[in-house]
C-alpha cells in the first residue's frame, strides 16, 4: 500500500478539444475514514465520453480545483464500519483518484461470476454494456431480423451494441468507425456485416453503400452528419436511439447538419434519448442475459486497457481522439489481480 494518494483535478475550462493543461495531479496523505466509512484503494478506472461534457461550465459539471468523479472498482484497505470488510471489492463513483473514502450507501458490491474478469464490470457488464442493452431492449425495442446502423461502432457502446444485437437476433448490422483498422476489427471480431470509415466521404453516401435497402434502427453515439444520414435511411416505423453526440463535444461552435424533418412524420420515425442512470433497475437483467454468453465464449468484452493511474488523463484524451477500440479502462499496474471467484461461482 502506498503512503500517499493522488487525485486528478480540473484546472481550467476547455473551449474545444481539452489538453493536459486542463488537468493537474494533486498528492496528499492517505485519507482517514471516519466512523461509518472505509478507505478504498482503487484498482480500475473508467474514462467515458460523458466526462467531456462535464468539463464545461454546465449544471452538475466538474468543479474547478476539485477531484473529478467517475466509475471505478477498488479494494477496501481500512474500514470503520461493520458493513464494509477489509479486502472487499467494490464499485463506486469516486474515480480519478488512487484512494477514496466511501460509505456503504455510496458503493455497490459486485457479483462474482467464475471466469468473468473485474474489468467487465466497467465494460460489457458496466455502464457501457448497460447503455447498449437498454438502448436495444427498452428504447429501440429491437425485433428479431431488424437491421441496425451504429455510429462510433468501435467504441465501448458501439462494440457492446453490436455484440448484443447479434445475440438478440438482429438482421444486418452496419456501423461507422474512424479507421480501416477499426472497421476490420468490427467485421472480424464483433460481427458487423459492413462498416465504413466516416472520413471517406459524405455520411449519406457511405451509409447508402453499406445499407442500400435502408435500416430499421439507428443507435447514435455521434450526432451531426451521421444522424442526418440515418434519418434519411430509416424505413417506416424506424427508431433512433440517441446515446451521445461525440461529434459536437469538442466543436461547440459547429452548426449541426440539418435533416428532413418531414421524414419523421412521413415514415413514422421515433427518436428517443436516455440517460443510463435512470435504468439501474435493468442491471440484474443485463447480468442474466450477458453472463451465460460470457462464460460460453459467445460474448467477449472489447477493452483497451491502459496501465498506470498516472496515464489516466492521457487515456481520457486518447479516447476522445478515438485511439481506443472498445471500452477504455485504466488499471493500477502495481496491484496483483484479485481472485475472480466468489459467491456466484
Secondary structure as GFF3:
##gff-version 3
##sequence-region A 1 345
A	DSSP	beta_strand	4	10	.	.	.	ID=ss1
A	DSSP	three_ten_helix	20	22	.	.	.	ID=ss2
A	DSSP	beta_strand	23	29	.	.	.	ID=ss3
A	DSSP	beta_strand	37	46	.	.	.	ID=ss4
A	DSSP	alpha_helix	50	54	.	.	.	ID=ss5
A	DSSP	beta_strand	72	79	.	.	.	ID=ss6
A	DSSP	beta_strand	89	92	.	.	.	ID=ss7
A	DSSP	beta_strand	99	103	.	.	.	ID=ss8
A	DSSP	three_ten_helix	104	106	.	.	.	ID=ss9
A	DSSP	beta_strand	108	109	.	.	.	ID=ss10
A	DSSP	three_ten_helix	118	122	.	.	.	ID=ss11
A	DSSP	alpha_helix	127	134	.	.	.	ID=ss12
A	DSSP	pi_helix	135	139	.	.	.	ID=ss13
A	DSSP	beta_strand	148	150	.	.	.	ID=ss14
A	DSSP	alpha_helix	156	167	.	.	.	ID=ss15
A	DSSP	beta_strand	173	177	.	.	.	ID=ss16
A	DSSP	alpha_helix	180	185	.	.	.	ID=ss17
A	DSSP	pi_helix	186	190	.	.	.	ID=ss18
A	DSSP	beta_strand	194	197	.	.	.	ID=ss19
A	DSSP	three_ten_helix	198	200	.	.	.	ID=ss20
A	DSSP	alpha_helix	203	210	.	.	.	ID=ss21
A	DSSP	beta_strand	215	220	.	.	.	ID=ss22
A	DSSP	alpha_helix	224	233	.	.	.	ID=ss23
A	DSSP	beta_strand	234	242	.	.	.	ID=ss24
A	DSSP	alpha_helix	246	249	.	.	.	ID=ss25
A	DSSP	alpha_helix	262	266	.	.	.	ID=ss26
A	DSSP	beta_strand	270	273	.	.	.	ID=ss27
A	DSSP	three_ten_helix	276	282	.	.	.	ID=ss28
A	DSSP	alpha_helix	283	296	.	.	.	ID=ss29
A	DSSP	beta_strand	303	307	.	.	.	ID=ss30
A	DSSP	three_ten_helix	309	311	.	.	.	ID=ss31
A	DSSP	alpha_helix	312	320	.	.	.	ID=ss32
A	DSSP	beta_strand	327	331	.	.	.	ID=ss33
###
